[in-house]
Amino acid sequence: LCCLLWNMIDLPQFSTPHSLGRVALVACSLGFALGIHFALAMFGHSMGYASMEMWGLYGICLSSFHLLEFFVTALSNPTQLSSDSFLVNHSRAYTGAHLFAVMEFASMLALFPGWFSLRISMLGVVMVVIGQLIRSLAMVTCGESFNHLIQTERKDNHVLVTHGIYKYLRHPSYVGFHWWSVGSQLILNNPVSACLFFAASLRFFSKRIPYEERSLLHHFPDEYMRYAKGTWIMIPFVPSAIEKGDKLK
């Protein structure tokens, strides 16, 4: 909706991703959505409406994720900051997946209203919170070396980060997002979407992580090889360029 609005507004404040008008529009929209869904979650909890509480928690989960993507980037890597940092226009696949999740939730609510379990939702909340913390911590730790896009050329300020959470996980931002995405569907008690989100995330990272590792091997050949052998990926079934024995010559 935000993308549609700024395309309709023919003003310089909305002309590019770095325009303040775009940033303000997305931030206000997400803040409004966060407030509305917080109220729904509280009202559903107080009245005993489990499905309303779940929907409110899901809205909080989504709004918080996109707001934190921007604000953590602002704190840790401000030179790369733009309206795209909210990741609201992440991809058509991402948008379609969440639309499917909404339809599944609505269908289950209409056909099987007694299906929902707050215990499963709370498990989803725990996964979302842990996943979000891991991802945000990774972004802060990485600082200026973090980018939402894989860097094919090494910049002057690009260093191999091996401290903090990177001491244990070599792709913590991906780990956080993977478990966040699955947890978001457990909040809604969506069995189909939970499986699909797990499979889609697995498919995406099975391609992205080996590609990124080959890029890092190119930039830091010996250093990254030593580092990778002492760390974990923590996403099931995702291959590693290191484990495959890939080494750029």
C-alpha atoms as one frame of an Amber mdcrd trajectory, in Angstrom:
protein
   0.000   0.000   0.000   2.849   2.394   0.874   4.586   1.615  -2.435   1.331
   2.342  -4.288   0.824   5.628  -2.453   4.277   7.080  -3.088   4.038   6.119
  -6.770   0.818   8.159  -6.934   2.340  11.205  -5.190   4.275  13.303  -7.674
   6.445  15.230  -5.200  10.237  15.293  -4.751   9.819  14.159  -1.125   8.612
  10.785  -2.434  10.687  10.449  -5.605  13.486   8.121  -4.413  14.060   5.538
  -1.646  16.212   8.151   0.156  13.424  10.752   0.157  12.193  11.653   3.649
   8.585  11.529   2.506   8.840   7.793   1.814  10.513   7.153   5.162   7.828
   9.123   7.014   4.986   7.409   5.149   6.235   3.888   5.859   7.121   4.670
   9.479   3.690   6.209  10.171   1.893   3.305   8.493   3.835   0.694  10.455
   3.442   2.623  13.704  -0.317   2.852  13.135  -0.506  -0.881  12.365   1.530
  -1.675  15.491  -0.799   0.365  17.693  -3.984  -1.114  16.215  -2.767  -4.697
  16.570  -1.501  -4.093  20.107  -5.006  -2.875  21.022  -6.571  -5.925  19.331
  -4.249  -8.295  21.194  -5.025  -6.665  24.542  -8.782  -6.599  23.900  -8.800
 -10.215  22.699  -6.827 -11.295  25.765  -9.112  -9.454  28.208 -12.303 -10.768
  26.562 -11.048 -14.309  26.013 -11.155 -14.076  22.193  -8.189 -16.304  21.338
  -8.333 -15.719  17.580  -8.378 -11.932  18.029  -5.436 -12.116  20.416  -3.512
 -14.266  17.919  -4.223 -11.861  15.078  -3.089  -8.941  17.206   0.146 -10.725
  18.117   0.770 -11.525  14.446   0.313  -7.861  13.501   2.698  -6.813  16.284
   5.218  -9.376  15.029   5.135  -8.075  11.437   5.073  -4.359  12.277   7.893
  -4.680  14.808  10.060  -6.625  12.373   9.879  -3.982   9.656  10.304  -1.065
  12.077  13.333  -2.712  13.687  14.930  -3.393  10.299  14.962   0.355   9.693
  15.909   1.526  13.187  18.673  -1.034  13.704  20.102  -0.095  10.295  19.913
   3.577  11.347  21.939   2.792  14.467  24.488   0.397  13.008  24.905   1.373
   9.347  23.326   4.797   8.689  25.106   5.336   5.363  22.982   2.545   3.834
  19.684   3.870   5.247  16.665   4.450   2.999  12.953   3.658   2.883  13.964
   0.280   1.456  15.554  -0.500   4.841  12.059  -1.200   6.218  11.921  -4.182
   3.814   8.185  -3.648   3.259   8.801  -4.150  -0.467  10.995  -7.182   0.299
   9.743  -9.297  -2.621   6.544 -10.511  -4.245   7.166 -13.964  -2.789   7.353
 -12.543   0.749   4.158 -10.525   0.288   2.357 -13.465  -1.325   3.405 -15.800
   1.485   1.915 -13.560   4.159  -1.266 -13.041   2.126  -1.608 -16.825   1.905
  -1.064 -17.024   5.679  -3.880 -14.515   6.258  -6.221 -16.536   4.020  -5.329
 -19.761   5.817  -6.022 -18.150   9.202  -9.375 -16.774   7.993 -10.345 -20.151
   6.495  -9.470 -22.045   9.684 -11.376 -19.484  11.744 -14.485 -19.910   9.570
 -14.353 -23.717   9.231 -12.735 -24.842  12.503 -13.190 -22.099  15.139 -12.239
 -24.493  17.933  -8.894 -25.327  16.316  -6.842 -22.531  17.841  -4.483 -23.016
  20.790  -2.892 -20.148  22.689  -0.109 -22.479  23.829   1.021 -22.916  20.227
   0.747 -19.160  19.744   2.944 -18.536  22.783   5.520 -20.947  21.360   5.408
 -18.870  18.172   5.876 -15.666  20.177   8.971 -17.121  21.872  10.408 -18.138
  18.466   9.660 -14.704  17.006  11.248 -12.850  19.927  14.377 -15.028  19.917
  14.660 -14.849  16.125  14.240 -11.055  16.169  16.839 -10.642  18.921  19.354
 -12.806  17.043  18.824 -10.886  13.799  18.942  -7.420  15.386  22.015  -8.341
  17.430  23.705  -9.607  14.270  22.999  -6.330  12.470  24.356  -4.250  15.354
  27.443  -6.439  15.751  28.191  -6.337  12.030  27.838  -2.551  11.875  28.934
  -1.056   8.560  29.788  -4.506   7.209  26.078  -5.446   7.239  24.031  -4.983
   4.089  20.646  -6.326   3.003  22.240  -7.162  -0.360  25.194  -9.486  -0.910
  28.288  -7.399  -1.688  30.257  -8.685  -4.678  33.040  -6.125  -4.225  34.962
  -5.510  -1.019  34.666  -1.976   0.347  37.380  -0.199   2.333  35.347  -0.487
   5.566  34.339  -4.125   4.975  35.870  -6.409   7.606  35.241 -10.024   8.549
  33.214  -9.915  11.764  34.064 -12.811  14.097  33.177 -11.437  17.545  29.934
 -11.301  19.517  27.200 -13.544  18.183  29.340 -14.183  15.081  31.719 -16.103
  17.314  29.137 -18.904  17.363  26.901 -18.366  14.299  28.353 -17.328  10.948
  24.991 -16.237   9.476  23.021 -15.047  12.536  20.812 -12.598  10.630  19.622
 -15.474   8.427  19.178 -17.785  11.428  17.065 -15.142  13.140  14.894 -14.521
  10.107  14.378 -18.261   9.443  13.034 -19.014  12.918  11.157 -15.687  13.064
   9.261 -16.585   9.887   8.246 -20.034  11.167   7.294 -18.618  14.557   5.055
 -16.004  12.928   2.913 -18.812  11.513   2.764 -20.671  14.799   1.304 -17.502
  16.307  -1.627 -17.889  13.895  -1.767 -21.681  14.351  -1.285 -22.048  10.570
  -0.039 -25.619   9.970   0.208 -25.305   6.182   1.875 -21.900   6.207   4.292
 -22.944   8.947   5.480 -25.843   6.774   5.580 -23.698   3.637   7.487 -20.897
   5.359   9.999 -23.424   6.678  10.416 -24.975   3.214  10.597 -21.617   1.383
  13.150 -20.240   3.839  15.180 -23.437   3.541  15.130 -23.239  -0.262  16.153
 -19.574  -0.257  19.013 -19.938   2.226  20.235 -23.168   0.603  21.134 -20.984
  -2.377  22.049 -17.726  -0.662  24.343 -19.014   2.087  26.706 -21.034  -0.164
  26.768 -18.110  -2.623  27.602 -15.641   0.143  30.249 -17.949   1.579  31.965
 -18.228  -1.794  31.945 -14.422  -1.967  33.472 -14.197   1.525  36.058 -16.814
   0.590  36.984 -14.586  -2.317  37.385 -11.507  -0.076  38.930 -13.284   2.954
  40.280 -16.625   1.620  42.330 -17.988   4.519  40.707 -15.996   7.308  37.142
 -17.015   6.427  38.082 -20.678   5.978  39.481 -20.811   9.527  36.542 -18.872
  10.942  33.839 -20.973   9.248  35.224 -24.265  10.508  34.607 -23.189  14.115
  31.062 -21.819  13.729  27.540 -23.081  12.996  24.810 -22.243  10.466  21.900
 -23.418  12.687  19.392 -23.694   9.833  18.580 -27.374   9.232  19.597 -28.950
   5.912  21.276 -25.806   4.569  24.577 -26.687   2.840  27.790 -24.748   3.324
  30.391 -23.874   0.730  32.963 -24.828   3.361  31.428 -28.242   4.026  31.215
 -28.863   0.289  34.911 -28.138   0.039  34.362 -25.160  -2.280  37.435 -22.967
  -2.391  38.012 -20.215  -4.877  41.290 -20.376  -6.719
